[in-house]
Amino acid sequence: YWRWSMYWMQVIFLSYLPLDQSTLVRCVVPW
């Protein structure tokens, strides 16, 4: 539950930032 909540928080957070694909993948993959 904790990991999923952190994952979705990160997804929502990244969706508001103008990041490139490499940064997005690098931030999401460790979770």
Phi and psi in radians as a Rosetta constraint file:
Dihedral C 1 N 2 CA 2 C 2 CIRCULARHARMONIC -1.123 0.35
Dihedral N 2 CA 2 C 2 N 3 CIRCULARHARMONIC -0.746 0.35
Dihedral C 2 N 3 CA 3 C 3 CIRCULARHARMONIC -1.148 0.35
Dihedral N 3 CA 3 C 3 N 4 CIRCULARHARMONIC -0.692 0.35
Dihedral C 3 N 4 CA 4 C 4 CIRCULARHARMONIC -1.176 0.35
Dihedral N 4 CA 4 C 4 N 5 CIRCULARHARMONIC -0.691 0.35
Dihedral C 4 N 5 CA 5 C 5 CIRCULARHARMONIC -1.137 0.35
Dihedral N 5 CA 5 C 5 N 6 CIRCULARHARMONIC -0.715 0.35
Dihedral C 5 N 6 CA 6 C 6 CIRCULARHARMONIC -1.130 0.35
Dihedral N 6 CA 6 C 6 N 7 CIRCULARHARMONIC -0.666 0.35
Dihedral C 6 N 7 CA 7 C 7 CIRCULARHARMONIC -1.098 0.35
Dihedral N 7 CA 7 C 7 N 8 CIRCULARHARMONIC -0.814 0.35
Dihedral C 7 N 8 CA 8 C 8 CIRCULARHARMONIC -1.221 0.35
Dihedral N 8 CA 8 C 8 N 9 CIRCULARHARMONIC -0.620 0.35
Dihedral C 8 N 9 CA 9 C 9 CIRCULARHARMONIC -1.071 0.35
Dihedral N 9 CA 9 C 9 N 10 CIRCULARHARMONIC -0.714 0.35
Dihedral C 9 N 10 CA 10 C 10 CIRCULARHARMONIC -1.178 0.35
Dihedral N 10 CA 10 C 10 N 11 CIRCULARHARMONIC -0.704 0.35
Dihedral C 10 N 11 CA 11 C 11 CIRCULARHARMONIC -1.087 0.35
Dihedral N 11 CA 11 C 11 N 12 CIRCULARHARMONIC -0.804 0.35
Dihedral C 11 N 12 CA 12 C 12 CIRCULARHARMONIC -1.132 0.35
Dihedral N 12 CA 12 C 12 N 13 CIRCULARHARMONIC -0.705 0.35
Dihedral C 12 N 13 CA 13 C 13 CIRCULARHARMONIC -1.128 0.35
Dihedral N 13 CA 13 C 13 N 14 CIRCULARHARMONIC -0.768 0.35
Dihedral C 13 N 14 CA 14 C 14 CIRCULARHARMONIC -1.216 0.35
Dihedral N 14 CA 14 C 14 N 15 CIRCULARHARMONIC -0.490 0.35
Dihedral C 14 N 15 CA 15 C 15 CIRCULARHARMONIC -1.158 0.35
Dihedral N 15 CA 15 C 15 N 16 CIRCULARHARMONIC -0.380 0.35
Dihedral C 15 N 16 CA 16 C 16 CIRCULARHARMONIC -1.634 0.35
Dihedral N 16 CA 16 C 16 N 17 CIRCULARHARMONIC -0.050 0.35
Dihedral C 16 N 17 CA 17 C 17 CIRCULARHARMONIC -1.913 0.35
Dihedral N 17 CA 17 C 17 N 18 CIRCULARHARMONIC 2.431 0.35
Dihedral C 17 N 18 CA 18 C 18 CIRCULARHARMONIC -1.388 0.35
Dihedral N 18 CA 18 C 18 N 19 CIRCULARHARMONIC 1.225 0.35
Dihedral C 18 N 19 CA 19 C 19 CIRCULARHARMONIC -1.769 0.35
Dihedral N 19 CA 19 C 19 N 20 CIRCULARHARMONIC 2.688 0.35
Dihedral C 19 N 20 CA 20 C 20 CIRCULARHARMONIC -1.401 0.35
Dihedral N 20 CA 20 C 20 N 21 CIRCULARHARMONIC 3.016 0.35
Dihedral C 20 N 21 CA 21 C 21 CIRCULARHARMONIC -1.135 0.35
Dihedral N 21 CA 21 C 21 N 22 CIRCULARHARMONIC -0.670 0.35
Dihedral C 21 N 22 CA 22 C 22 CIRCULARHARMONIC -1.108 0.35
Dihedral N 22 CA 22 C 22 N 23 CIRCULARHARMONIC -0.743 0.35
Dihedral C 22 N 23 CA 23 C 23 CIRCULARHARMONIC -1.158 0.35
Dihedral N 23 CA 23 C 23 N 24 CIRCULARHARMONIC -0.711 0.35
Dihedral C 23 N 24 CA 24 C 24 CIRCULARHARMONIC -1.079 0.35
Dihedral N 24 CA 24 C 24 N 25 CIRCULARHARMONIC -0.827 0.35
Dihedral C 24 N 25 CA 25 C 25 CIRCULARHARMONIC -1.118 0.35
Dihedral N 25 CA 25 C 25 N 26 CIRCULARHARMONIC -0.724 0.35
Dihedral C 25 N 26 CA 26 C 26 CIRCULARHARMONIC -1.114 0.35
Dihedral N 26 CA 26 C 26 N 27 CIRCULARHARMONIC -0.585 0.35
Dihedral C 26 N 27 CA 27 C 27 CIRCULARHARMONIC -1.395 0.35
Dihedral N 27 CA 27 C 27 N 28 CIRCULARHARMONIC -0.558 0.35
Dihedral C 27 N 28 CA 28 C 28 CIRCULARHARMONIC -1.506 0.35
Dihedral N 28 CA 28 C 28 N 29 CIRCULARHARMONIC -0.705 0.35
Dihedral C 28 N 29 CA 29 C 29 CIRCULARHARMONIC -0.985 0.35
Dihedral N 29 CA 29 C 29 N 30 CIRCULARHARMONIC -0.780 0.35
Dihedral C 29 N 30 CA 30 C 30 CIRCULARHARMONIC -0.980 0.35
Dihedral N 30 CA 30 C 30 N 31 CIRCULARHARMONIC -0.422 0.35
